[in-house]
Amino acid sequence: MFSNSFEEAFEKFLETREYDEAENYLFCLMRKAFIAGWLAAGGQPPTEARIFQLFPSGKEK
């Protein structure tokens, strides 16, 4: 088990922009690796699709 000061420092690190950026890079890398394996196994490539659509609220300003 690590000391309390280590755990506090690690918790603070997890809340930084640098950690968010590193996590994003790792996620993108894993997704690209999965897609490459998927395609190599004969799967269909992922398609670009609209996930959601915004509708006007109807409120006039």
ABEGO torsion letter per residue (X at the ends): XBBAAAAAAAAAAAABAAAAAAAAAAAAAAAAAAAAAAAAAGBBBBBBBBABBBBBAGBBX
